[in-house]
Amino acid sequence: MTNIAILGFGVVGSGIARVIETNEAEIRRLTSDTINVKYILDKREFPESPYKDRVVKDISVIISDPEVSIVCEAMGGVHPAYEFTMAAFMAGKSVITSNKELVANCGVELMHAARKHGVIYLFEASVGGGIPEIRSMRTSLAMDRMEKIDGIMNGTTNYILTRMKNGGVSFEEALKEAQSLGYAEANPSADVDGIDAQRKIMILSAIATNKLAEEAQVYAETMTKISSMDVDAASRSGHSVKLVGSFRKLEDGMTLYVCPRFVPLSDPLAHIEDVFNGIKVTCAMTGDVMYYGRGAGSYPTAAAMVSDITAIMTGCAKGELIMRWRHTEGEYVVPFEENSFSYYVRIKTDSVSDTDEKIHLVLGDAKKLEGAPLGYAEYITAEICEKDMRSAVDGGTLGEVESLIRVLD
C-alpha cells in the first residue's frame, strides 16, 4: 500500500480522492499496489465527506509520518505551498502538484531540492489539466529540438471568445456567463489578463530549453479589449480570435509571450472551442505535434495528478529524464518589443482613401479587408517589428487606431 497526503481539499484535492476511489481496480492492475489517502491537510472541516477522519490542520503531522511517501499539493499560490513542499522533500517524500504559479516561480529551486534529497517532483497537471503534454515533451520529444510552442492554455478565456464568435454576445456578457457556470472566478484577472497562460508558457518553455524565465520577462496582454468588431473582422479575414501563449527558440535565446491573436483557420488552434485547451509543439525533426483536451476541472486535473502518483509507484518516473532547470541569464529572453508580427489594424476614419495612403506610407504592404464597418478601415499588415508598430500607433501617424491584434505566424 502506498500512503499519500493531499494538501488542500478543494476542487482538485477532492478530485484526487475520487479518482483514486473510482479507479482502484485499474490502479491495482497497473501498479500491483493500492493508494491510500492517509491524510488531508485543510483548515476546513468536511463532516459529510467519507474522508472526514483523515483531515489534519498541522503539516507537521504529515511531514513526521514515515509511512507517507507521496504528498499531493493542490493548495495553489506560492506560500505556504513552497514551504510545505520543501519540508516534504527534506523528509524524503516525493511531491506532485497542479500548482502552476509555484512551478513557474520556484521550479528551479524545487527541482534542485528534490534531487538533493533523492525524491521526485512532478507537475503534469500544472499545464493543460488532464492533457499529457508535459510527460510527452519530457520523454517522447526530449531528443528532438522543440523550436516553437503555441497554445490555447486557458479554458475560461477560450469559452468567452467562443461565445463571442458563435453566440454574438459581448465580452462582458460572455464573462458573466462564464462566471455563472463556474468557469471564471469573481475576480477573473488571472484568466482574462493572461497571467494564467503566462505561467503555463513559462513552464512549457522551461521543459523545451531547461531555462526558466521570470514573470517580468514574459509579456502578457489582456484580452478584455477584444470586441465583437474584432471577432467579425477575424471571421471575414479567415481567422479566429484566440488568447495564445507562445514560445520561440532563437539562435541565441528565446522569446515568450501571451496575447490575443488572429489565428488562421488553416491552423488547428483556430478550431479549439469552449473550455478546451490546445497546445501545438513544433520540433525540428518531428514537425508539429498537437495536444488537445480538457485543460481544467476537478477530474481531468486530478487524473493527471494520480497519473504522476502511479509513475512514482511503478518506477517509471525514475526512468524519465531528470529536469535540471536553470534561471535565464542576461539577454537570453529577448524583449517582447524586439519581436516582429503581422497585425490586424482597425482605424476610425472619415476618409478611407487618406487612411490607405497613411498605411502604405508608414507600414508598406498591407492587405485591406473588405466589409469594414462604416467609418472604419481595416488591414492585415506585413511583418513589422513590435517596437516600430508601437511607435507608429502611439505617435498617431496612422490616425485613430481602435484595435491592434497580432496575427499568429
SVG drawing of the C-alpha trace seen along z (x, -y; Angstrom):
<svg xmlns="http://www.w3.org/2000/svg" viewBox="-26 -62 50 69">
<polyline fill="none" stroke="black" stroke-width="0.4" points="0.0,0.0 1.3,-3.5 0.2,-6.1 -0.3,-9.7 -1.3,-13.0 -3.4,-15.6 -2.7,-19.3 -5.9,-21.2 -9.3,-19.5 -10.9,-21.9 -11.9,-21.2 -8.6,-19.4 -7.8,-17.9 -11.2,-16.3 -11.0,-15.1 -7.8,-13.2 -9.6,-11.2 -12.5,-10.5 -10.3,-9.4 -8.3,-7.0 -11.5,-5.5 -13.2,-5.2 -10.1,-3.8 -9.0,-1.5 -9.1,1.7 -7.2,0.1 -4.6,-1.3 -4.1,2.1 -3.8,3.7 -1.2,1.2 0.9,1.0 0.2,4.2 -0.4,1.9 -3.1,-0.4 -3.2,-4.1 -4.3,-5.1 -5.2,-8.7 -3.9,-8.8 -4.1,-12.5 -5.9,-15.6 -4.5,-19.0 -7.1,-21.7 -8.3,-24.5 -11.9,-23.4 -13.9,-20.5 -15.7,-18.1 -18.4,-16.4 -20.2,-14.9 -17.1,-13.5 -16.1,-9.9 -12.6,-11.2 -13.6,-13.4 -11.5,-11.4 -8.3,-12.0 -8.4,-15.7 -5.5,-17.4 -4.7,-21.0 -0.9,-20.8 1.5,-20.0 4.0,-18.5 1.6,-15.5 2.2,-14.6 5.9,-15.5 6.7,-13.4 4.9,-10.3 7.4,-7.9 4.5,-5.9 3.6,-8.8 5.8,-8.6 4.0,-11.0 2.5,-14.4 -0.1,-15.9 0.0,-19.7 -3.3,-21.1 -3.3,-24.3 -2.5,-26.9 -0.4,-30.0 3.3,-30.2 3.0,-30.4 2.8,-28.2 2.9,-25.7 6.6,-26.3 7.5,-25.8 5.3,-22.7 6.9,-21.2 10.4,-21.9 9.6,-20.3 8.3,-17.2 11.5,-16.9 13.6,-17.2 11.6,-14.4 12.2,-12.1 8.8,-12.4 8.1,-13.0 5.7,-15.7 3.2,-16.1 1.5,-19.4 -1.0,-21.1 0.2,-24.5 1.4,-26.4 2.1,-29.5 4.5,-27.7 6.2,-25.8 6.6,-28.9 8.1,-31.0 10.1,-28.4 10.6,-25.5 14.4,-25.8 14.8,-25.8 12.2,-23.0 13.8,-20.7 17.2,-21.2 15.9,-20.4 14.2,-17.2 17.4,-16.0 19.4,-16.9 17.1,-14.8 16.7,-11.9 13.0,-12.3 10.8,-13.2 8.9,-16.4 6.2,-16.0 3.7,-18.6 1.8,-17.1 -1.4,-18.8 0.1,-22.3 -0.4,-22.9 -3.4,-21.7 -5.2,-19.9 -5.6,-16.3 -3.7,-16.7 -0.5,-14.7 1.8,-17.1 4.4,-17.6 5.4,-13.9 5.3,-13.6 7.6,-16.6 10.0,-15.2 10.1,-11.8 8.9,-11.2 10.1,-14.7 13.1,-15.0 15.7,-14.1 14.2,-16.5 14.7,-20.2 11.5,-22.0 11.5,-25.2 8.0,-26.6 5.1,-26.3 1.7,-27.9 -1.2,-27.1 -4.7,-28.0 -4.0,-27.3 -6.9,-28.9 -10.4,-27.4 -12.1,-30.4 -10.9,-32.9 -11.5,-30.3 -15.1,-29.9 -15.6,-33.7 -14.1,-34.0 -16.2,-31.1 -19.4,-32.6 -18.5,-36.0 -17.9,-34.2 -20.8,-31.7 -23.3,-33.5 -22.8,-37.0 -22.5,-38.3 -20.2,-41.0 -17.1,-40.3 -18.9,-41.4 -21.9,-39.2 -19.7,-36.2 -17.7,-36.8 -20.9,-36.9 -21.9,-33.5 -18.5,-32.0 -18.8,-33.2 -22.3,-31.8 -21.1,-28.4 -18.2,-28.4 -15.6,-28.7 -14.5,-32.2 -13.8,-33.5 -15.5,-36.6 -12.2,-38.3 -11.2,-36.9 -8.0,-38.9 -5.7,-35.8 -7.5,-34.4 -8.5,-37.4 -5.3,-39.4 -3.2,-36.4 -1.5,-35.7 -2.6,-32.0 -1.4,-31.4 1.8,-33.3 2.7,-30.9 1.9,-27.9 4.1,-29.0 6.9,-29.6 6.7,-26.0 6.5,-24.6 9.4,-26.8 11.5,-25.6 10.8,-22.0 11.9,-22.8 15.1,-24.7 15.9,-23.8 15.8,-27.5 13.0,-29.1 12.2,-32.7 11.0,-35.2 7.4,-36.5 8.8,-40.0 10.5,-38.7 7.2,-37.3 4.9,-39.7 1.2,-39.2 -1.6,-41.2 -5.2,-41.4 -8.0,-40.2 -10.6,-42.4 -10.4,-44.8 -11.4,-42.3 -14.7,-43.4 -17.4,-42.0 -16.0,-44.0 -12.6,-42.2 -14.4,-38.8 -16.2,-39.8 -13.1,-41.1 -11.3,-37.8 -14.1,-35.8 -14.1,-38.0 -10.3,-37.6 -10.2,-33.8 -9.1,-33.9 -10.4,-33.2 -9.5,-35.3 -7.8,-33.3 -5.7,-34.1 -2.4,-32.3 0.7,-31.7 3.8,-31.4 7.4,-30.4 10.1,-30.7 13.6,-29.2 16.1,-31.6 19.7,-31.1 21.0,-32.8 18.0,-32.8 14.2,-32.5 11.2,-34.7 7.8,-34.0 4.6,-36.0 0.8,-35.8 -1.6,-37.9 -4.7,-37.8 -4.0,-36.6 -5.8,-36.3 -5.3,-32.6 -5.6,-31.4 -8.4,-28.9 -5.8,-26.6 -4.2,-26.2 -5.8,-23.6 -5.7,-26.1 -8.3,-28.2 -10.9,-25.4 -10.3,-24.8 -13.6,-25.9 -15.4,-26.3 -13.3,-25.3 -11.0,-23.0 -7.2,-23.6 -5.0,-23.0 -1.2,-23.1 1.0,-22.8 4.7,-22.0 6.8,-22.3 10.0,-20.3 13.0,-20.3 12.7,-16.6 9.1,-15.6 7.3,-18.8 4.0,-19.8 2.7,-17.8 -0.8,-18.7 -2.3,-18.2 -6.0,-18.7 -8.3,-18.1 -9.9,-19.5 -7.5,-21.9 -9.1,-22.3 -11.7,-20.8 -11.7,-18.5 -11.5,-15.1 -9.1,-16.0 -6.6,-17.7 -6.9,-15.1 -6.5,-12.3 -3.2,-13.9 -2.0,-14.0 -3.0,-10.4 -1.0,-9.5 2.0,-11.1 1.5,-9.1 1.4,-5.9 4.5,-6.9 6.3,-7.1 4.8,-3.9 5.8,-1.8 9.3,-3.4 8.5,-4.9 9.3,-8.4 12.8,-7.4 13.3,-6.4 12.3,-9.7 14.9,-12.4 15.8,-14.4 14.9,-18.1 17.7,-20.4 16.2,-23.8 18.3,-26.9 17.3,-30.5 17.7,-32.6 20.7,-34.8 21.4,-38.1 19.8,-38.7 18.6,-35.1 15.0,-36.1 14.5,-38.6 12.4,-41.6 8.9,-41.5 9.3,-44.8 12.1,-43.2 9.7,-40.6 8.1,-41.0 4.5,-40.3 1.8,-40.8 -1.0,-42.8 -4.8,-43.3 -5.3,-47.1 -8.7,-48.9 -8.7,-52.6 -11.5,-55.0 -11.6,-57.5 -13.6,-60.0 -11.6,-59.3 -10.7,-55.7 -8.6,-56.8 -6.5,-59.0 -6.0,-56.2 -5.0,-53.9 -2.2,-56.3 -1.0,-56.6 -0.9,-52.8 1.1,-52.2 3.4,-55.2 4.2,-54.2 3.8,-50.4 4.4,-49.4 2.5,-46.4 -0.9,-45.8 -4.0,-43.9 -7.1,-45.9 -10.1,-44.0 -13.4,-44.2 -16.6,-44.8 -15.3,-47.1 -18.0,-48.9 -18.9,-52.4 -16.3,-54.9 -13.5,-52.4 -10.7,-51.0 -9.2,-47.5 -5.9,-46.0 -3.7,-42.9 -0.1,-44.2 3.1,-42.6 5.5,-41.6 6.7,-44.6 8.9,-44.9 6.7,-45.4 8.7,-48.5 8.2,-50.1 4.5,-49.3 4.0,-50.7 5.9,-53.9 3.5,-54.3 0.4,-53.8 1.5,-55.8 2.8,-58.6 -0.6,-59.0 0.9,-58.7 -1.8,-56.1 -4.7,-58.1 -7.1,-56.9 -6.2,-53.2 -9.0,-51.5 -7.8,-47.9 -4.4,-46.3 -4.1,-42.4 -1.2,-40.3 -1.6,-37.5 -0.3,-34.1 2.5,-33.1"/>
</svg>
